[in-house]
Amino acid sequence: MQKYNWNYPTTMWVGENRIKDLGSACKNLNIKKPLLVTDSGLAKSDIIQNALSDLKKNGIPVELYSNVVGNPTGTNVNEGVKIFKNDNCDGVIAFGGGSGLDVGKAIAFMSGQTLPIWDFEDVGDNWTKANSDKISPIIAVPTTAGTGSETGRASVILNEETGVKNIIFHPKFLPSIVILDPVLTVGLPAKITAATGMDALAHCLEAYCSFGYHPMADGIALEGIRIIDKWLLRAVENGSDIKARMNMLTAASMGSTAFQKGLGAIHSLSHPVNALNNIHHGLSNAIFMPYVLTFNKDVIEERIIKICKYIELKNQTFDGFIQWVLNLRKKLNIPHKLSDVIEEKDLKIDRLSKMALVDPSTGGNPKKLTEADMKIMYQHSMSGTLF
């Protein structure tokens, strides 16, 4: 496999075994003592241990923070910032899935701020409150192909006091160097490969269907969907397929690049369930996908037909696309109903609907939404009823 250096939307080093260039990335950004941020499971893996060893061989002392949880919290960020400051770190290597990347980016950001992290929620111009000169440089190394956080300008962090997932935004959250190495995703279990792949699909799909004028985002989203259609099942069925892994890593980065245009109700419904019921974000996105698409049908049908044509579906209609989504989920062993992963007694639909309505993703939905709409989509996702 050839190696590539891209410069959009940031510097990206792409190809097999590019993780060997991690030391060069630190030197390129003048990071003399990085804090490597990841989760506890990955911290014990050969991937992380080899990366730590290679950095030290390159004369780069490195500290480790590895308490990141699946739905990362403000506590994770605060703990990481404390280590960053106490050990005089000057940059962050955000390493892992979306959780590790989001926390790593937030640590680099908060290491130079005096206001609480929640003051920078992605509402209005909150990001302008930040001291931009104090944000530390970030290197991102994804080990899953889903969130695309490596090309995103935000982190999703759970506020434990409110039980709400907040999107924290600043333009400098975008890492300065991204390393896309498919070898790092080879050991990912099929179940996680499937869920993260559907997360990438949700990003591309919602970005493409979101209203607004952004032809560049539309083009990236459309091609991302085509790549996922071609390669996701191959990556799930044969985790050692380097070409499939590389294409899915690329599609994930494309999804995050595209959704600067906007997201929608798939994410609005997911975030509260992730926060209150601790459901994997990619899995919840996959479950909600057909219910949101059918709810939005009257305003997105023309765009969905364009997707059908681009990925060359036999049935190039809205219903044909819904069937493609349902068939893909079935092949990936993803449940059809939310009730397959959450018991009805544990689902507080009234509270979830209120949270979903005020989620920042709601504004990008192509159809204006009400709390009653959110409630209907939750109910339909529990019963398995498509509109």
N, C-alpha and C positions, 0 to 999 in steps of 0.2 A: 504494500500500500504506500502510495506517495504521501509526502508531507506537504502541508500547505500553510502559508501565513496569510490570513485575511485581515482586513482593516475595517470591517463593518459588522455590527455597530460599534465595535471596539477592536483592539488588537486580539486576534485569535490564532493560537498555534494548534494546528489540526493534524491528526494522523496517529498511526500506531506508535506507541512508546514515546510520545511527546512528553510524558511525565518526567522523563530523564532531563528535560529542559527546565525543570522547576527552579533549580539554582540560578540558571541564566535569567529567568524571569525576575527573581529577587534582585539580582545585580542590575538588571535593566531598569528597575524602578527605584534603585538605591535603597532597598530594604536590607538593613544589616542584621536585624533581629526580629523575624516574623513570629506572630502567634498563629499556629495552625489550629483551625476550629473545625471540629467534626463531631460525630456522635460516638457513644461509648462502644457500640458494636464494631464500627469501622475502625476505631482507634486500635483495636486488638489485631486487626488484619495485617497481612503481609503488605498490602497496598500502602497503608500508612507507615508501617514500620520501615519499609524500604524507602519511602519518601523522606522520612526523618533522617535515616542513615545517609542518603545521598546528599541532603542539605548539609549535614555535618562534615561530610567528606569534601564539600565545596567551601568549607570554612564559614558556614552560615549557622550560628547557634539558633536554635528554634525552641519555642515554648509550645505546650499543647493544652488546649481546652477541649474536653470531650464529653461534657455533660448534656449536650444538646438532645432534646426529646423530639418525638415524632411530630407533634404540633408545638413548635418552639414558643417559649414564653419570655416575658420580660425579665424573669429571674435569670434565664440563660444569658441574656444580653448583659445584665448587670454583673453577673459572675465573671463573664469574659472580659468586660471592661476593667474590672478590678485586677485581674491577672495581667492584662495588657499594660496597665499603668505600673503595677508593682514590679513587673519584670522589665520595665523600660523597653517595651516592644515598639517598633516603628512601622509596622505594616501587618496585614492579615492575609493568610492563605485560607480561603473558605473552601472546604474540601468535603464532598459527599453529595447527598441528595439535596432536595430543596430546603430541608430544615437546616442542615449544616451551612449551606450557602447563605440562607437568609440571616441566620444568626451571625455568621462571620462578617457579612456586609454591615449589619447593624452595629456590631462591636467596633468596626473601623470608623463608622460614622459617630457613634456616641462617645468614643474615646476623646473627642475634642469638644463636646457640648456640655453646657451647664444646665440646660432645661431638661425636664423629663422626656423620655422617648415619645410619650403619647402626645406631646405638644407638636410633633411633626407628622401627625396622621395626614394622609393624603386627602385633605379637604382644603379647598381654596388655595391660598398661597402660604400655607403653614411652613412649607419647606424654606421659605425666605428667612425664617427666624434662625436658621442654623448658621453657625460659624463655618463657612465653606473652607476657609484656609486651614482648619484644624482636622479635616477629615483625612484619615490615613489611607495610603494606597492599598488596593485590594487585588489579589490574584484569586481567580475562581477556578476550581477543578471539579466539575460534576462527575459523579459516579452513577447517576441514574439519568434516564432520558425522558424527562417529563416536564418538570417545572420551568426549565429554561431560565432559572434565576440568575444564571451566569451572564445573561444578556439583558437583565432587567434593572430598572432604576428604583426598585422598591423591595421591601421585605415585609412578609406577613407574620406578625408577632401576636401571640395571645396575651391579652391583659387578664391576669388571673383574678384581679379584683372585680372586674365587670363581666368576665366570661365571654368577652367579645374579641374576635380576631381583628386587629387593626392593621391596615396597610400603611406602612411608614415609607414616605417618599422623599427622595432628593436626587437630582441629576447625577451627583457624584457617587450614588450607590452603584452605578454601572462600573464593574471591575475594569481595571486598567489593562490587565492581560487575562485571557481565558485560555485554558488548556483543554482541548477536546481530544481525549485519548480513548478510543473504543475498548482497549484492553482493560481499562478500569471498570467497565460495565459487564464484562464476560461472566463474572460470578453471580450476577444479579438473578435471584430466583424468578421463574417464569411468572408467578403470580404478581410480583412487584414490577416486572418488565411490562406486563399487560396493563396494570393500573397506571403506571407512569406514562406509558404510551398513549393511553386514553386521555390523560391530562394534557399532553401535548396536542392531541386532536382537539380537545375542548378549547384550548387557547387559539389555535388556528381558525377553528370554526366560528367561535364567537367574535373574533377580530374581524373576520370576513363579513359576517352578518351585521356587525355593528354599523349604525348609520354614521355619516360624516364623510368628508372628502380626504382620503389618504390612499391614493393609488399604489404607493410603494408598499404599504402595509398589506393591502389587498393582494398584491402579487406574491409577496412572501408567504402569506397565509394560504393562498391557493396551492402553491407549490409544496408547502409543508403538508397539506392534506394528501396530495398525491404521493409524497414520499412515505407517509405513514400507511397509506393504503397498500403500497408495494412491499414495505419492509417490516411492519410491526409483527405480523404473524410469523414471519421467518425468524425474527429475533426471539420470539416467545418459544417457538418450536425447537430452535437450535441456538442456545445461548452462546455457543462458541463461534457463531457466524460473524466474523469481524466486519464484513461489509454491511450486514444488517445492523449491527451495533453502531457502526459509524454513521449510517444514514439516520438512525433514530436519534442519536446525539445531535445531529445537525437539525433535524426536524424540531427537536425540543427548543433549541436556541432560536430557530426561526419563529416558533410560536410566541415566545416571549418578546421577540423583536416586533412582531406584528401587533401584539395586543396593546401597544402604546396607543393604538387607535381606539381601543375600548374592549370591554368584555360584556357580560350580560348575566342573565338570571341563573345560568348553570352555576356560575361562581357565587352569585348572591345566595342561592339555596345551599350551596356546599359549605361556605365559611361558618355559618352558625352550627351546622351539624358536626363539622370538624372540631369546633371549640367545645360544644356541650356534650357530644357523644363520642368524641375521639375516633372518628371514622377517617380512614386514609383519604386524603384530598383527591387523589386521582380516581379512587374507587367511587367516591360520592359524585364526582363530575361525570363519570361514566354512567352511573345509575340515572342521574337527573337529565342526561342529554336528550333522549327522545321526548321526554315530557315537556321540556322547554321548547324544543324545536317545533313540536306540534302546537303548542300554545301560541307561538309566534308566527305560525304558518302564513297568515294572511298578509304579513308584511315582509316575509323573507323568501317566499316561494320562488320568485324570479332568481334570486341569488343562489338558492339551493340547486335549482336546475342548471345554473352555470357550473356549479361544482360537479354535478353529475356528468356533464359534458366533458369537463376537464379531466376527470379521472376515468372517463370512458365506461360508465356504468351501462349495462344493457337497458335497464329501465330508467330513462332519464326524466323522471318526474319527482315531485316532492315525496310521494309515497314510496317511490323506488329508493330514494336516499334514506328514508326512515328504515326501510327494510335492510338496507346495507348496514346501517348502524346496529340494528338488532342482531343481524347475522354475525357481525364482527364481535359484538359483545358475547354472543353465545359461543363462538369459537374460542374466545379468550376466557371462558368460564366466569364471566362477570354476571352477577345477579340482575334480574330484570326489575326487581322491586326493592325499595328501601327497607321494606318489612323483612326482607331476607337477611339483613344485617343489623337492624334495630327493632326491638320489640315495641309494639304500639304504646305500651305503658311508659316506655322510656323516652318517647318522642313528644316533646312539649310544643305542639304545632303553633299555638297562639304566640308563644314567646319567640319561637324560631321565625315565624312570619314577620313579626315586628323587626327582628334583627336583620332579616334578609332585605327588607324594604330599604333600610338605611345603609346597607352595605355599599361601599363605593362602586362596586361593579354594576349595581343596578342602573346607574345613569347611562351606561353603554348599551343597555338592552334595546333592541330595535322597536320594541313596543312599550309604551308607557305602562308602568306597573302600579298596582295598589296592594295594600296588605291582604285584601281578599284574594287577589290573583296569586300571591305567594302561598296562601293557605290552600288554594285549589291545587296548585302544582305539588305541594307536599302531600296532600291527600291522594292525588292520582298516582304519585310515585310509590305511596304505600300500598295502594290497591292494585297497581299495575295497569290502570286504565289510561289508554292514550286518548287524546281529545278527538 
